[in-house]
Amino acid sequence: MSLDFNTKVFEKEKIQLAEKEEYIVKGGRNLFPKLNEAFEGINQIGVIGWGSQGPAQAQNLRDSLENTNIKVVVGLREGSASMKSAEEVGFTKENGTLGEMYSVISESEMVLILISDAAQADNYKKIFEHVKPGSTLGFSHGFILGHLNNSGDKFPENVNVVAVCPKGMGPSVRRLYVQGKEVNGAGINSSFAVEQDVDGKATDIALGWAVALGSPFVFQTTMTSEYKSDIFGERGILLGAVHGVAESLFRRYTAEGKSEQEAFVLSTESITGPISKSISKKGIISVYEQLDSGSKAIFEKVYKASYTPAFDILIECYEDVECGNEIKSVILAGRRHSRLPMGLIDETRMWQVGKEVRANRVENDIPLDPFTAGVYCAVMMAQIDLLIEKGHSYSEVANESVIEAVDSLNPYMHFKGVSHMVDNCSTTARLGSRKWGPRIDYNLCQQAYVAIDNDTPLDDKIFNDFLDHKIHGVLEVCASLRPSVDISLSE
């Protein structure tokens, strides 16, 4: 994949990530005056859907385009329960900013399809029929391309097809944008991709979209690379793996005689609290470096025992995404949900204990547990190594495996709970966490923890590779591009 692109509107900047050069665009509100030029010929942007990304993107775009003649209109199914929510934030039929989805699609020069992945798979033919020739079709996930590949279909040939994919869930995209009104550049990083460019404007349109969302750091990918890393990543360390790691550790600690409350603190609270904060500010290696000598020895042993069992499950997951099986699985599950609705995980004992712990939390008393840290960092590094092996850019690897986790998702998990996230994210991610989290859990219990308890000889090379890994330098560069504010989670 080429890591260079041409833009007539924005300044691109070269960055050195390990042995590779990449190009990015730095966002910021100072770029908002350029949006008219980036969106030249676009009078209306239709935002279709009101799930996780829809509310955030519609509001951010509307706010960013306030001083232009470009109108942002939300399109929903007639009678949708979401219409009331859209009206509450100012999108109404009376002011011409809310309408029936297919009418909005037909009337817009740019259409952002933000309905669920399963809904896209079921409705793409009708969507394509309503798109204006010469318009721009936008997605915030490459899932639909994977489905088209499976079904042998293609995008309409007479439209631009672009993707802008924020590396965080919708509420994070909105919260940090609002915070950015006070601190220029606060926001969620985005990748962008150009799948089709029929008029030579697609790249600048995509970059304008990312800038308007408030992204401080916009990097290039392809829709194929994006859907592989994204679907895989949410099944890995972003959601499924942290779910599986936390449950495996909670059971281990209670089996050792610790109270349920202490076990929850040592497992989940340690991950979403001090471990994530350390990685966010100083990188993965900092988690190990701040430990005392005895704790370092624990971390090293646990890391060496956990890395290969994690990699084993993660490579299976990636290859299921890569060959299209995981996409088919999501679509089939969506079609079963009218008969068999998805259950919740937060009724089980562990997650009920978590509610008690969070209600009585003393933040400074949460320890950075070396055993927990060794497991979590091993899984994160296994995902990083797999994505590098599969040819993903360092920007994509860093954002999909580290930045999105510690700067967007884990803070929400710390605030609301891992179980809350698993039960309230996108359907695609919820399905993935339920499917792959238990697989991570099982492999760690069956292989990693058994090896630790039996004092099985472990491969020193695994840990030496961690200490010398090029991702540490990559994360230093990415940290220099990070906004100076953390996400605000007050309700």
N, C-alpha and C positions, 0 to 999 in steps of 0.2 A: 504494500500500500504506500503510495506517495504521501509524504508528510509535509507537502507544500501546496499552496493554493494561491490564487490570484484574487485580489479584491480592489475595486476601484473606489470604494467609499471609506474603508477603515484601514488603519495602519496595522500591519502584522509585525510580529516580533519573533525573532529566532531565539530559541532556548536550547541549551545543551542538556540532554537527559542521558546520563551514562555515555555510551559510545555513539548515540544517535542525536541528530539535530531534528527539532520539530519547530513548527510555527504555530503561534497562538495569536489571538486578539485579546487585549486587556479591555474589559468593559468599564463602565462608570457612567454616571449621569452627565458628565461632560460630553459624552457621545450622543446624547439624545437629539441634539440639533441635526445630526446626520441621518436620522431615521427617515425623514422625508425623501432624501436621496436614495437610501437603501431600498425603500418601498415604492420607488417611482412606478407610477401606473396603477398602484393599488389604492382604491378608494374605500374598500371595505374588507376587513378581516373577520371571517366567520370562525368562531370557536365552538366546536361541536362536542358537546358532552359536559357533564358537571360532576365528575368523579373526584379523583385525587388531584389531577393536574388542572382540570378545567377551571375551577374557581380562581386558582392562583394565577394562571396564565392570562385569563380574561381580564382580571383586575390589573395585573402588572402592565399588560399591553395598553389598556385604556389609560392608565396613569401616565405611562411613558409617552403616549401619543397625544396627550392633552392639548398641546399647542400646534397640532397639525389638523388637516382636514380628513384624516383617516378615521373611519368609524369602526369600532369593535362591536360585533354583534354575536350574541350567544344563540346557538341553535340547539333545540331539544325536541324530543318526541312530544307531539301534541298531547297534553294531559299529564306530562311527566311530573312526578312529585318534586323534582328538582327545580321546577319553575319558581316556586315560592322562595327557595334559597337564593336563586339568581336575582329575583326582584328585591330581596332584602339588602343586596349590595348595589342596587341601582340599575340593573339591567331589566328593562320593562318593555312591553309591547307599545305602551303609550309614547315612549321616547325613541322607538324604533331600534332598540338594542337587544331585543329578545324576540325570537320567532321559532317557527317550526323548522326542524333541522334541514330538511331537503330544500325548503324555500331559501334558507340562509345559504346553503351550499351553492345553489343556482345563482344567487345574487352577488356572491363574493368573488373578488379577484385573488384572494388568498384564503384557503380553508385549512384549519388545523383540526385534525381528526383525533379527539382526545377521549372518545368512548372506550369502553373496555376492549381488551384484545379479542375476547370471544365475540363481542358484538361487531367488531370490525370484520372478523372472519365470516360472520353470518350476513353482513350487510354491505360488503365492499362493492359488489356489482352494482347495486342501486346507487351507492355513493358516487362511483365512477361515472355513472350515466348522467348525474346531475352537475358534475364539475364543468365549469366554463372552459372551452378551449383557450389555451394560452395562459390559464391561471396557474397558481402555485398550490400544490397539495402538500400539506405539512403533517408530520407525525412526530411524536415525542418518544417513540419506541419503534424498533425495526421489526416487531413481531409480525406485522402484516406482510412484510417481504418474505419472511420464512414461510408463512402460510401460502402465499402465492407460489413460492417455489415448490411446496408440497403438492399444490393443486394444478400446477402447470399453467397458471394465469400470469398476466402482466399488468403493470400500471398502464393507463391510457397514454398513448404516445405523444399526445399534443399538449401535455401539461408539464410544468416543472414538478419534480418530486424531491422534497428536502426533509431532513429531520433535524430537530434541535431537541436534545435530550438532557434535561437538568439532572444532575447527579445527586438528587435528593427528592423526597416525596413532596407533593404539592404544598402542604402547609408550611414546609421549610422554605419553599420557593417564595411564598407570600410573606412570611414573617421576616425573612432576611431582607427582602426588597423594602418592606416598610422601615426596618431598622436602617436601611441604606439611605433613607431620606435625611438622616442625621450624619451618617458616615458614608461618604462616597465609595462605592465599590462593594459594599456589603451585599452578599447574595450567594447563590448556589452556582458552582461551575456547571458548564454545559459542554457537551460534545455537539458537533454539527456534521452533517453528511449531505452530499448532493448525489442523489441517485439518477436524476434526469435534469438536464438543463436545456430547455428548448429555445430560450431567448438570450442566453448569456448573462442573465441577471440572478440566477439561482443562488450563487455563493453569497452575494451581497444581501439578498433577501434573507437567507438563513442566518447570516451574521447579524443583520438588523434585528431579527426575531430574538436571538440570544441576548443581544445588548438590551433590548427592550424588556426582557424578563429580569434584567439586573445581574446577569452573570458576570462575575469579576474576571473569569478566565475561560476562554472559549477555545477548544481544541478540535482538530479534525479527526474524523473517523469515516467509516463507510456504514451504510445501513446494515450490511451483513455482519460486519465486525461488531456493531453496536448490539444487535439482537442476541448474538452469541454470548458476548460478555455480560450483557444485562440480565438475560434470563438465567444464565449460569450464576452470575454474581449474587442474585437475590436468593438462589437456592444454596449458595455458599455462605461466605462470611457476613454478608449484609443482613441475612435473615435466618435462613434455614440452619446454617451451621451454628450461629450463636444460640439459637433455640436448642439444638442438639447438645452443644457443649454445656450449656447451663444446666440442662436436665441431668446429664450424665454426672456432672460434678456435684449437684445437689444430692443425688442418691448416694454418691460415694462418701460425701462428708457426713450425711446422717448415719450411714452404715458404720462409720468410724466412731460414732457415739456423740457427735456434735448435735446441738439442738437444731430444730428446723430453722429457727430464726438465724442462728449463726451460720448454718449451711447456706442459707440464701444470701447472706451478706458476703461470704467468702467466694461464692460462685457468681451469681448474677450481678450483685451490687458492685463487686470488684471489677467485673468486666465493663459494665456501662458507666462506672464512675472513674476511679483513678487510672485504670489501665487505658481506657479510651482517651482520657484527658492527656495522659502522657504522650500517647501516640499522636494525638492531634497537634500538640505544641512542639514536640521534639523528635517525633519519629518512632518507629517500632523498636529500634535498638536502645532507645532511652529507657524502655521498660526494664531491660536487663541491666543496663549500666547503673541504675540508681539503687540496685539491691545490694545488701551486704554479702559477704563471701559465702555464708551458709545458705542464704536464699538464692544466690547465683547458682550454687551447686544443684539445688532443687529444680530451679528453672531449666538448667541445661539438661538434666536427666529427663524431665518431663517433656521438654521440647523434642529431644531425640526419639523418645518413645512414641510421641503423638504425630509427628510429621508424616510418616509413611502411611499409617492407617487413614489419615485425613486425605492425603493425595490420592489414595486408592479409590475413595468414594467420589472425590471431586472430579477425577478424570472420567469416571463413568458418567457422571452427571453432564459434564461438558460435551461428551461425545453423543449423549442422548439429545442434547440441544442441537448440536452440529448436524446430526443426520435428520432432524425434523421430528423425531419421536416425541420429544417433550412438548413441542408445539401442538401436535396432534392430541396429546394427552390433555392439555389445557382445554382445547376446544370440545373434546368429548365430555370432559368433566362439566363444563359449562352447560352443556345440553342435558346433563343428568340432574342439574340442580333444581329444576322445577319439581322433580320427583324426590330427590334426596338432597335437601339443602345442606350446605357445609356447616358442620358443628363448630363449637367454640372450644378453645383449649384452656381458657382461664378459670374454669370451674374446678380443675384438679387441685389437689392439696398444695402442691408447690407454689402455684401462682396465687392461691388464696393467702398463703404465708407471705408472699411478696407484697400484697396489699398492706398487711400489718406492718411489715418492715419499713415500707416507704412512708407510712403514716407517722412512724416514730423515728425517722432517719435523722442521724446527726452526721452531716456530710464529712466532717473531718475525722470521724471515727472509722470510716470505711477503709480497710487495709488494701494495699496492693499485694494480693496473695501470690507468692511465687509459683505455686503449683497451678493455680488457675491461669496465671499469666503465661506459663509455659505451654499449656494446652492451647489457649486462645491465639497466641502469637504463632504457634506451629501451624494451626489451621489457616491463619491469614497468609503466612508465607507459602504454604502449599498452594493456595489459590494464586498468589502472585507468580510463583514459578510456572504453574500450568498455563496461565494467560501469556506469559512471555514465550513459553515453548510453542504455543499455538499462534504466535506471530502478531499479537496485539501491541499497539504502540505503548510506550511507557506512560504517556498521559492517561491513556485509557486504563492501563493496569493500576496506576496509582489511584485514580478516581474511583474505579469500580471495586477495588479491594481494600482501600484504606480511607480515602478522604470522605467518600459518601457514608462509610460506616461511622467514623469517629466524629464527623462534623455535622451530620444530619440525622442518621437513624438512631445511633446509640444514645445521643442526648434525649431523644423522644422516649426510647426504651427506659432510660433512667428516670424520666419524669412520670411516665404512664405504665411502664412495665413491658417486658419482652412479649408477654402473652397478649397485651393490648395491641402491640404492633402486628403480631401474627394474625390477630383477629380483625384488624381494621385496615390493612394495606390493600393493594390491588388484588383482584381475584387470582390473577396469574401468580403473583408472589405468595399469596396465602396457600394456594395449592402446592407450590413448590416447597414452601417451608414444611408443610405437613408431610410431604412425600420424602424429602431428603434429610430433614432434621433428624428423624429417628434413625436413618442410616448412618449418619455421622455419630450419633449417640452410641449406637450398637458397636460400630467398629472401634471406637475409643475404649469402650468397656471391655470388648472381647480381646483386643490386641494391645492397645497402649497401656491401660491400667494393669493388665495382667503382667506385661513385661516389667513394669515398674515394681509391682509387688513381688515378683519372682526374682528380681535383681538380674534379669536377663542382660547379657552383654549388648551394648547399643553402639551404633555406628557414629564415631566421633566426627566423621566427615560432614554429617548432616548439620551439626552445630557449627563447625568451622565455616561451612558455606553460609550459614546465617550471619556470622560475625563479619564476613567479608562481602556480603551481598551488595550488588550495585543499587538495589532499591533504596538503600539508606541515603545515598547521594541524590537520587531522583526525588525523594521526599523532601530533602533540604531545599531543592530548587522550587518544588511545588509550594512549600511552606512560605517561601519568599513572595509568592503571588497571592497568598491567603489574605482575606480581609482582616482588619484588626479587631473585629467584634465576633463574639460567640453568639450563637442563636439564642434568642430570648424565648423562654418557654412558660412564662407566667400567663395565667388564663385571664 
